[in-house]
Amino acid sequence: IVLTAFILNGIFSITFLDSISKIIGAVYIIFFVILMVYDYRIKTTDYQTTFSFLFKINAIGVGFVYVLYNPLWTNFMSIYDDGSLMYISIGLHAFAISFFFYFSSLYNSHMSFNNQKVLWH
């Protein structure tokens, strides 16, 4: 833990971490817009799947994370604060960014469901 704190606070300058924070904020905005497009595309399909249900109930919460904890307009979850909040914010950002790929797989699974043959009538 001490080595990680030294690496994050000692080697990287504040301006570098500030630019990384701005990049994360821009990525959050892009992910939020893509989630809205995915949601619209799922609603325009004529069928419901488990994938679309899971997408809807989970995308709302992570979409709020993308908006509320965006480092562009709030310093609450900035990655260059001292103390344990920095580690919590790095974990939250890693969780939110990785969760976008989960939503992409749910969207792709829902959209590919229509191309599969149904085995029962």
Helices and strands as residue ranges (DSSP letters): H 2-6, I 7-11, H 14-44, H 50-68, H 84-113
